[in-house]
Every structure is written in structure tokens, then in C-alpha cells.
Amino acid sequence: MGARMTAETVDTATDGPGGRLREQRGWYFYDFACSVYSTSVLTVFLGPYLTSVAKAAADADGFVHPLGVPVRAGSLFAYSVSASVVLAVVLMPLAGAWADRTGRKKPLLAVAAYTGAAATAGMFFLGGERYALGALLLIVANASLSVSMVLYNAYLPQLAEPAERDAVSSRGWAFGYTSGALVLVLDLVLYSGHESFGLSESEAVRICLATAGLWWGAFTLIPLRRLRDRRVRGDGTGAVGSGWRQLAATLKDMRRHPLTLSFLLAYLVYNDGIQTVISQASVYGSEELGLDQTTLIVAVLLVQVLAVAGALGMGRLARAHGAKRTILGSLAVWTLILVAGFFLPAASPGWFFALAAAIGLVLGGSQALSRSLFSHLVPRGKEAAYFSAYEMSDRGLSWLGPLFFGLAYQLTGSYRDAIVSLAVFFGVGFVLLARVPVARAVAAAGNPAPDRI
């Protein structure tokens, strides 16, 4: 493998414990920067707000007509999330190919991050009936986040030794949930007291959306200062033009690592369920359960606070029992959560908070451990390319859940019916992951394995 990988090997000879620790701390801050978008924008405010804007613009039958296509106003948000995934599918292979061929992940990270931050800040202008502008900005911001996460995740194998990756990945998620909780507290103060600030409810929501973009842009400066691009041996030519060829080559190379591919398939399935729960929870709470915005903010704040403890706690469980077993346990809990959510009575904040607490305890850990487990399955020197495929599973192929969710409402007018399909994602993902022999997969990728995995 050494001869074949020469052109893609990174220069890590100058890495030392002190420099690596400083870089890890900088790396955590990108989670701190961008997680506010996922929390305040995607999970809390934009779904209900964009739905209300679309309903205000809808015809007598409750449909809006973007590009002449009839769409039920309540499905617009879910369809927009799916459309953002399609755009991300096009862009992520290009970013991964460029990063692996040139070793310059940081400039691309900056472009993706600030494009997403600018689109999010632009959501301040979503007044009146501007549902089409809202859908467009959501598509751009979501796709930009996906591209940036390809590059961000690709740093993990370079700045953390195998034995510490579970802990480093979990700390990154914990940083993200900490920032999400902090900003949600500020959002709650602004939203609940908007009249005392001389603001309408709509203005308060739009300020919360825009400040998430400003936060994302401001704290991205820290990782951009501390992360280092590694030199690659190769001329790096033709990176953009060969993006899709690089993805095809990566998938072909994965055929030499079928166990890595098996893990990706399992992750694709169960992560689709996770991503759909994250993006559609507030719409479900507001439209189906009749909960007000303040209740939703408090519930997501509870998720953020407990997700910090959950990510760190599941990281410790992984050290004791292995990442695979810990993830499997979390998938069982996810299934129980969805079953409980399906039967959740309307207008019952207490039960909704209990469900939010359960989600918080498994959310961060299941994602963080999936990322760190995959990092052990990546051949050295192909981090960005493989993490591009991983991100395609994480975000780029997580369109089935939102699409089914939107279609279920389109056809039935009930958000509860969409919950049933998500339990299937977690059940099938559990079975597929249970069949992956991860220790053999690590060895097959040519990497040293930690004591427990």
C-alpha cells in the first residue's frame, strides 16, 4: 500500500503533542461556530417560521407554487431540506477531491463556512410572504454546512491518535452543543421578551436567525487560525475537474475495503433517521402537537444541555465497552423515543420535555462515536476523499427521511404518520451495524486499533 499511496500521503513529521493539542482546540471551535445554525435555525426557528410565511402566501387550497410546482405550504420546509441535500451531493465530491489532491482544506473550509454564514444572516429579510427567498437561503446554507463538514471531519485522523479519537470527536460535539445551548438562552430571552424590546414576534425570530449566521462567521476565525494544511506529495492539478471521478475512484477503492463500505451503509440508514428528527422536530411540535415557540425553544435548550453530558458520557462508555456497542445501544434508545413520540398527546409540554431529554442523552454521542469509529476505517492519506463519502452519508444522502416526512404530510395532512417510517431507519441501521466486524475493518484499512472498538 505504501507505493500506491505515495502521491496522497500527508506530511505529518512536524506534528508533536503540543502542536497537536493546540490544533485540536482550534478544531473544536468549528463545531462551536456552526452548531448554532443547526440548533437555532434548522431545529428551532426556521421550520415553523418558514411554514407560517408559506401559509401566508398560500392559495385557498393551502398550496404555494415555487417554480410553478404546487406544494402544500406545510411541506415546503421538508422539501427545501431535501433540495439542499441534492446541491450538497454535487459540491461535496469536488471539495473532497480538491482537499486530497492539494492538501489545502482550510481555504475551502473558509469559503463554505462564510457562504453558509452569509446565507443565514440574510434570513433577517424573510418578512411578509417571501417563502421562496427563505427556501433558497435554506438550501444554500444547508449545502454550505455539508461541504464545510467534509473538510472539518477530514482533519480528525490527522490531529488525533487512534486511541484518543473517540474522546476528541466527542469533545467537538460537546463544544457544539455548548454553543447551541448558550445561544438558545439568548434567543429565549429575546423571543419571550420581544415586546419589551419594542419588537414584533416576526422581527424577534428574524433577529435570532440572522445572529446565528453572525455567530457562525465570527467563531470560524478560530479554527482558520489554528488548523494546519498538510503538504501532499503530488502536483494537485485537475482537482476540481476530477471531483466526481475522485468520488467514483473512492467508492471503487472502498470495494477493496468492503467492511468500511458496510459501515457506511449502516450509517447512511440510521443517520437518515437522526437528521430527520433534528430538522423536523420543531415543525412536528408546533404543527401537530400545538406547542408554542417558547416551549420549543426550552425543549431544544434541554436537548443541547443534556447532549453535552450525553456526548461526553457516551465517549466514556465507548472506552469501556467499545464504540460499536455504545452506538447500537443508542439506536435502540432512538427507536423507543420515536415510538413514544408517535403516541405523544397534543398540548403536553411536560411529556415533550421528557422526550427532548431522552433525545439529548443519545444525540451527540451517537453522532460523535459514528464519526470517530469511521476515522479508524479510513486508509491513511485518503481522509478528505473518504470523509467526503462519509459526509454524503451524513448529509448528502439524508434526503429520504425529510422527503418521506414531506410526502406523508402532503398526502395525509398529518405529521404523526411520518414518524412511523423513522423507526424503520433505526431498526434497519441497527441490524446492518451489528453485522460489521469493526476490529477486522480497522485492520483491513491498515490502521492500528484501540484496545476497545
Secondary structure, DSSP 8 states (H G I E B T S, - for coil): -TTTTGGG-B--TT--HHHHHHHHHHHHHHHHHHHHIIIIIIIIIHHHHHHHHHHHH--TTSEE-GGG--EEGGGHHHHHHHHHHHHHHHHHHHHHHHHHHH--HHHHHHHHHHHHHHHHHGGGG--TT-HHHHHHHHHHHHHHHHHHHHHHHHTHHHHS-GGGHHHHHHHHHHHHHHHHHHHHHHHHHHHHTTTTTT--HHHHHHHHHHHHHHHHHHHTHHHHHH-----BSS--TTTTTTHHHHHHHHHHHHTTSHHHHHHHHHHHHHHHHHHHHHHHHHHIIIIIS---HHHHHHHHHHHHHHHHHHHHHHHHHHHHH-HHHHHHHHHHHHHHHHHHHHT--TT-HHHHHHHHHHHHHHHHHHHHHHHHHHHTTS-TT-HHHHHHHHHIIIIITTTHHHHHHHHHHHHHS-SHHHHHHHHHHHHHHHHHHHT--HHHHHHHTT----S--
